[in-house]
Amino acid sequence: MTPAPPPDLAQRLTDRVLGGWLGRIAGNMLGKPVERGDLWTRDRIDAYLRRTDALPLTDYLPEPPADIAPSLRPEWRECVRGRIHGSCRDDDVDYAVLGLDLLETHGFAFTTEQVGDLWLLRLPYLQTFTAERAAYRNLTNGLRPPLTATHANPYQEWIGALIRADIHGWTNPGEPRQAAALARRDAVLSHTGNGVYGAMWAAALIAAAFTAPSVRAALDQSLTVIPASSRLARTVRRVASLHDTGLSWEDTLTTVLTETAGLGWIHTVPNAAVLTAGLLHGDADFTRTIALTVRGGLDTDSNGATAGSVSGVLTGAAAIPPHWTGPLQDTVRSAVFGFDGVRISELAARTAGLARVPVPTP
């Protein structure tokens, strides 16, 4: 059992974990209205922002013009400026909640089978999508891992496992390998290949953000936990190398998304490219990071959520501008049974209380 950290260290750790929770929720809500990458391309998102005088993007999306509103996600009314009263429900947040419940219930020695059992107990089937829905269906038909990931599941390398990884980063601050190992054990319920690597990479990235001196250093650490020859690792390195040359954010995305064309807008690899570009060009500025990431398109709410989590850990909750956090009203809406209406601050305190390696924070 990890000994309790000194009070000042515990407070700083909780602030960083709270930053991760708040960042994940704010980034998710920023991207939610335009979450449909085949329709809401980067150019179309920017056209919306220009029409509403919202470039550069520094706040939640503005109220859409009447002719744009029908093409947005139905939840837009809960996610745009002036309409936000607590977080809206979304799977990108549900899985973070469910991951906390997993660790509180089974501890760090949880099994993949226990992840599946908890889904059946706590998560409504109709609130699962793509690979998670296929795995859920396989579970109800009596299949066990790893067959739950491979049987009748064409989404094995999509982004679902990546969005479940934050809890493992938050509870393993400064320990990316430990975080990645736990994320892998969770991910193989529903994913294979780059789908699993995406979860490992994201968990490691968030864990590294607690102690790394820069975003780039955290990214470099995150790449050590996945195969260097994997397409995911090669794509993340490609974005980083283009950033090193001084190429603009726009031209970087044009280059890399051309190179990953054909994988689809929910596949892990192109979304990791958008996320990496947003993190590097955002350079630890919370607002710039989530704004660039969402403007990058593809799975906007998932990418915004992960970018917000990484950036929130880097800065801590106290440094996140209040126009992002205030409208959330410290409240989470969740489909996870027993958690709807829970306080974000409570989730963060419970998460920090599980952290295995309390680390000094800057």
C-alpha positions as CSV (number, residue, x, y, z in Angstrom):
1,M,0.0,0.0,0.0
2,T,1.4,3.4,-1.0
3,P,2.0,5.6,2.1
4,A,0.0,8.8,2.3
5,P,2.0,11.8,0.9
6,P,2.6,14.9,3.0
7,P,-0.4,17.3,3.0
8,D,1.2,19.9,0.7
9,L,2.3,17.2,-1.8
10,A,-1.2,15.6,-1.6
11,Q,-2.8,19.0,-2.4
12,R,-0.5,19.5,-5.4
13,L,-1.2,16.0,-6.7
14,T,-4.9,16.5,-6.3
15,D,-4.7,19.8,-8.2
16,R,-2.9,18.1,-11.1
17,V,-5.4,15.2,-11.1
18,L,-8.3,17.6,-10.9
19,G,-6.7,19.5,-13.9
20,G,-6.8,16.2,-15.8
21,W,-10.5,15.6,-15.0
22,L,-11.5,19.2,-15.8
23,G,-9.4,19.3,-18.9
24,R,-10.9,16.0,-20.2
25,I,-14.5,17.3,-19.6
26,A,-13.9,20.7,-21.0
27,G,-12.1,19.4,-24.1
28,N,-14.8,16.9,-24.7
29,M,-17.5,19.5,-24.6
30,L,-15.6,21.8,-26.8
31,G,-15.4,19.2,-29.5
32,K,-18.8,17.5,-29.0
33,P,-20.9,19.7,-31.3
34,V,-18.7,19.0,-34.4
35,E,-18.0,15.3,-33.6
36,R,-18.4,13.8,-37.0
37,G,-15.1,13.8,-38.9
38,D,-16.5,12.8,-42.3
39,L,-18.7,15.9,-42.3
40,W,-17.0,18.4,-39.9
41,T,-13.6,18.7,-41.6
42,R,-10.9,21.1,-40.5
43,D,-11.9,23.6,-43.2
44,R,-15.6,23.4,-42.3
45,I,-14.9,23.8,-38.6
46,D,-12.9,26.9,-39.3
47,A,-15.6,28.2,-41.7
48,Y,-18.1,27.9,-38.8
49,L,-15.7,29.8,-36.5
50,R,-15.1,32.6,-39.0
51,R,-18.8,33.1,-39.6
52,T,-19.3,33.5,-35.9
53,D,-16.2,35.7,-35.4
54,A,-14.7,33.0,-33.2
55,L,-11.2,32.7,-34.7
56,P,-8.9,32.4,-32.9
57,L,-10.9,30.0,-30.8
58,T,-10.5,30.8,-27.1
59,D,-13.7,29.6,-25.6
60,Y,-16.4,27.0,-26.1
61,L,-18.0,27.0,-29.6
62,P,-20.4,29.9,-30.2
63,E,-24.1,29.6,-30.8
64,P,-24.4,28.3,-34.4
65,P,-26.2,30.1,-37.2
66,A,-29.6,28.7,-38.0
67,D,-28.4,27.0,-41.2
68,I,-25.5,25.3,-39.4
69,A,-27.3,24.0,-36.4
70,P,-29.0,21.0,-38.0
71,S,-25.6,19.5,-39.0
72,L,-24.2,19.6,-35.5
73,R,-24.5,16.8,-33.0
74,P,-27.9,17.0,-31.1
75,E,-26.1,17.7,-27.9
76,W,-24.8,21.1,-29.1
77,R,-27.4,22.9,-27.1
78,E,-25.7,21.7,-23.9
79,C,-22.1,22.4,-25.1
80,V,-22.0,25.9,-26.6
81,R,-21.3,29.2,-25.0
82,G,-24.0,30.5,-22.7
83,R,-25.8,27.1,-22.6
84,I,-23.5,25.0,-20.4
85,H,-24.8,24.1,-17.0
86,G,-22.6,21.2,-15.9
87,S,-21.1,18.6,-18.2
88,C,-23.2,16.8,-20.8
89,R,-23.1,13.1,-20.8
90,D,-20.6,11.4,-23.1
91,D,-18.7,8.2,-23.4
92,D,-15.4,10.0,-23.3
93,V,-16.2,10.9,-19.7
94,D,-18.2,7.8,-18.8
95,Y,-15.2,5.6,-19.4
96,A,-13.0,7.7,-17.0
97,V,-15.8,7.3,-14.4
98,L,-16.0,3.6,-15.0
99,G,-12.2,3.3,-14.8
100,L,-12.2,4.9,-11.4
101,D,-15.0,2.5,-10.3
102,L,-12.9,-0.4,-11.6
103,L,-9.8,0.5,-9.6
104,E,-11.9,1.2,-6.5
105,T,-13.6,-2.1,-6.8
106,H,-10.8,-4.4,-7.9
107,G,-7.6,-2.5,-7.3
108,F,-4.6,-2.4,-9.6
109,A,-4.6,-6.2,-9.9
110,F,-7.8,-6.1,-11.9
111,T,-8.3,-8.6,-14.7
112,T,-9.6,-8.0,-18.2
113,E,-12.5,-10.3,-17.3
114,Q,-13.4,-8.0,-14.4
115,V,-13.4,-5.0,-16.8
116,G,-16.0,-6.8,-18.9
117,D,-18.1,-7.8,-15.8
118,L,-18.1,-4.1,-14.7
119,W,-19.3,-3.0,-18.1
120,L,-22.3,-5.4,-17.9
121,L,-23.1,-4.2,-14.4
122,R,-22.6,-0.5,-14.7
123,L,-22.7,0.6,-18.4
124,P,-25.9,0.6,-20.5
125,Y,-25.4,-1.3,-23.8
126,L,-26.8,1.6,-25.9
127,Q,-24.2,4.0,-24.5
128,T,-21.4,1.9,-26.0
129,F,-20.2,2.3,-29.6
130,T,-18.1,0.6,-32.3
131,A,-15.5,-1.7,-30.7
132,E,-17.0,-1.4,-27.2
133,R,-20.4,-2.4,-28.5
134,A,-19.0,-5.4,-30.3
135,A,-17.1,-6.5,-27.2
136,Y,-20.3,-5.9,-25.0
137,R,-22.3,-8.0,-27.4
138,N,-19.7,-10.8,-27.3
139,L,-19.7,-10.7,-23.5
140,T,-23.4,-11.2,-23.4
141,N,-23.1,-14.1,-25.8
142,G,-20.7,-15.8,-23.4
143,L,-17.4,-15.1,-25.1
144,R,-14.4,-14.2,-22.9
145,P,-11.3,-12.1,-23.7
146,P,-9.4,-12.1,-26.1
147,L,-12.3,-13.4,-28.3
148,T,-14.4,-10.4,-27.1
149,A,-12.0,-8.2,-29.1
150,T,-11.7,-10.3,-32.2
151,H,-15.0,-11.9,-32.9
152,A,-17.3,-9.9,-35.3
153,N,-15.5,-6.7,-34.5
154,P,-14.3,-4.6,-37.4
155,Y,-13.4,-1.7,-35.1
156,Q,-10.4,-3.3,-33.3
157,E,-8.0,-0.4,-34.1
158,W,-10.4,2.5,-33.6
159,I,-10.1,5.1,-30.8
160,G,-12.3,3.5,-28.1
161,A,-9.6,2.0,-26.0
162,L,-7.5,5.2,-26.1
163,I,-10.4,7.2,-24.6
164,R,-10.5,4.7,-21.6
165,A,-6.9,5.2,-20.7
166,D,-6.8,8.4,-18.6
167,I,-7.5,6.8,-15.3
168,H,-4.4,4.7,-15.6
169,G,-2.3,7.8,-16.2
170,W,-3.8,9.8,-13.4
171,T,-3.2,7.0,-10.9
172,N,0.4,6.4,-11.9
173,P,1.9,9.9,-11.9
174,G,5.4,9.9,-13.3
175,E,5.2,6.1,-14.1
176,P,4.3,5.8,-17.8
177,R,5.2,2.1,-18.0
178,Q,2.9,1.2,-15.1
179,A,0.2,3.3,-16.6
180,A,0.6,1.6,-20.0
181,A,0.5,-1.9,-18.5
182,L,-2.8,-1.2,-16.9
183,A,-4.2,0.4,-20.0
184,R,-3.3,-2.6,-22.0
185,R,-5.1,-5.0,-19.6
186,D,-8.2,-2.8,-20.1
187,A,-7.9,-2.3,-23.8
188,V,-7.6,-6.0,-24.9
189,L,-11.2,-6.5,-23.9
190,S,-12.2,-4.8,-27.1
191,H,-9.2,-3.9,-29.2
192,T,-6.0,-5.2,-30.9
193,G,-3.0,-3.8,-32.6
194,N,-2.8,0.0,-32.8
195,G,-6.1,0.1,-30.9
196,V,-4.3,-1.3,-27.9
197,Y,-1.1,0.7,-28.5
198,G,-3.2,3.9,-28.5
199,A,-4.5,3.2,-25.0
200,M,-1.0,2.4,-23.8
201,W,0.4,5.5,-25.4
202,A,-2.3,7.8,-24.0
203,A,-2.0,6.4,-20.5
204,A,1.8,6.8,-20.6
205,L,1.5,10.3,-22.0
206,I,-0.8,11.4,-19.1
207,A,1.4,9.7,-16.5
208,A,4.5,11.4,-18.0
209,A,2.8,14.8,-17.9
210,F,3.0,14.8,-14.1
211,T,6.8,15.0,-14.1
212,A,8.0,15.8,-17.6
213,P,9.6,19.2,-18.1
214,S,7.7,19.8,-21.4
215,V,5.0,18.5,-23.7
216,R,7.7,17.2,-26.0
217,A,9.4,15.3,-23.2
218,A,6.1,13.7,-22.2
219,L,5.5,12.6,-25.8
220,D,9.0,11.2,-26.0
221,Q,8.4,9.2,-22.8
222,S,5.1,7.9,-24.1
223,L,6.6,6.5,-27.2
224,T,8.9,4.2,-25.2
225,V,5.9,2.0,-24.1
226,I,4.7,1.0,-27.6
227,P,6.5,-0.9,-30.5
228,A,8.7,1.6,-32.4
229,S,7.7,0.0,-35.7
230,S,4.0,0.3,-35.1
231,R,2.1,2.6,-37.3
232,L,1.0,4.6,-34.3
233,A,4.5,5.2,-33.1
234,R,5.7,6.1,-36.6
235,T,2.9,8.6,-37.1
236,V,3.5,10.3,-33.7
237,R,7.2,10.6,-34.6
238,R,6.3,12.0,-38.0
239,V,4.3,14.8,-36.4
240,A,7.0,15.5,-34.0
241,S,9.6,15.6,-36.7
242,L,7.6,18.0,-38.8
243,H,7.1,20.2,-35.7
244,D,10.9,20.2,-35.3
245,T,11.4,21.6,-38.8
246,G,9.1,24.6,-37.9
247,L,6.3,23.5,-40.2
248,S,3.0,25.2,-39.3
249,W,0.2,23.4,-37.5
250,E,-2.0,23.6,-40.7
251,D,0.7,22.2,-43.0
252,T,1.6,19.5,-40.5
253,L,-2.0,18.2,-40.4
254,T,-2.3,18.4,-44.2
255,T,0.8,16.4,-44.6
256,V,0.1,13.7,-42.0
257,L,-3.6,13.3,-42.7
258,T,-2.8,12.8,-46.3
259,E,-0.4,10.0,-45.3
260,T,-3.0,8.3,-43.1
261,A,-5.9,8.7,-45.6
262,G,-8.1,5.7,-45.8
263,L,-8.0,4.7,-42.2
264,G,-11.2,6.5,-41.3
265,W,-12.1,9.3,-39.0
266,I,-12.4,7.2,-35.8
267,H,-9.2,5.1,-36.3
268,T,-6.6,5.5,-33.6
269,V,-3.7,6.5,-35.9
270,P,-4.9,9.7,-37.7
271,N,-6.5,10.9,-34.4
272,A,-3.2,10.4,-32.6
273,A,-1.7,12.7,-35.3
274,V,-4.3,15.4,-34.7
275,L,-3.8,15.1,-30.9
276,T,0.0,15.2,-31.2
277,A,-0.1,18.3,-33.4
278,G,-2.4,20.0,-31.0
279,L,-0.2,19.2,-28.0
280,L,3.0,20.3,-29.7
281,H,1.7,23.5,-31.2
282,G,-0.3,24.3,-28.1
283,D,2.9,24.1,-26.1
284,A,1.3,23.6,-22.6
285,D,-1.1,26.5,-23.1
286,F,-4.4,25.0,-22.1
287,T,-6.7,27.1,-24.3
288,R,-4.5,26.9,-27.4
289,T,-4.0,23.1,-27.0
290,I,-7.6,22.1,-26.8
291,A,-8.6,24.7,-29.5
292,L,-6.1,23.5,-32.0
293,T,-6.8,19.9,-31.3
294,V,-10.6,20.3,-31.8
295,R,-10.0,22.5,-34.9
296,G,-7.9,19.6,-36.3
297,G,-11.1,17.6,-37.0
298,L,-11.8,13.8,-37.0
299,D,-13.0,12.5,-33.6
300,T,-13.1,16.0,-32.2
301,D,-14.6,15.3,-28.8
302,S,-12.3,12.4,-28.0
303,N,-9.2,14.2,-29.2
304,G,-10.3,17.4,-27.3
305,A,-10.8,15.3,-24.2
306,T,-7.4,13.7,-24.2
307,A,-5.6,16.9,-25.1
308,G,-7.4,18.6,-22.2
309,S,-6.4,15.8,-19.9
310,V,-2.8,16.0,-20.8
311,S,-2.7,19.8,-20.7
312,G,-4.7,19.9,-17.4
313,V,-2.2,17.6,-15.8
314,L,0.7,19.7,-17.0
315,T,-0.8,23.0,-15.7
316,G,-2.9,21.9,-12.8
317,A,-6.5,22.8,-12.2
318,A,-5.7,26.2,-10.7
319,A,-4.1,27.4,-13.9
320,I,-6.9,26.4,-16.2
321,P,-8.8,29.6,-17.3
322,P,-12.0,29.8,-15.4
323,H,-14.2,30.3,-18.5
324,W,-13.5,26.6,-19.2
325,T,-14.2,25.3,-15.8
326,G,-16.9,27.6,-14.3
327,P,-19.7,26.5,-16.6
328,L,-19.1,22.9,-15.7
329,Q,-20.4,23.7,-12.2
330,D,-18.3,20.9,-10.7
331,T,-20.9,18.4,-12.0
332,V,-20.7,15.3,-14.2
333,R,-23.6,13.8,-16.1
334,S,-22.8,10.1,-16.6
335,A,-24.6,7.0,-17.9
336,V,-22.5,4.9,-15.4
337,F,-25.0,3.6,-12.9
338,G,-24.5,5.3,-9.5
339,F,-22.5,8.2,-10.8
340,D,-24.8,10.6,-12.5
341,G,-24.5,14.1,-10.9
342,V,-21.3,13.3,-9.0
343,R,-19.0,16.2,-8.3
344,I,-15.9,16.6,-10.5
345,S,-13.9,17.5,-7.4
346,E,-15.0,14.3,-5.7
347,L,-13.9,12.2,-8.7
348,A,-10.5,13.9,-8.6
349,A,-10.1,13.4,-4.9
350,R,-10.9,9.8,-5.1
351,T,-8.6,9.4,-8.1
352,A,-5.7,11.1,-6.3
353,G,-6.3,8.9,-3.3
354,L,-5.6,5.9,-5.4
355,A,-2.4,7.2,-7.0
356,R,0.4,4.6,-6.5
357,V,3.4,6.9,-6.8
358,P,2.8,10.4,-5.4
359,V,5.3,12.6,-7.1
360,P,6.6,16.2,-6.5
361,T,4.9,18.7,-8.8
362,P,6.5,21.9,-10.1
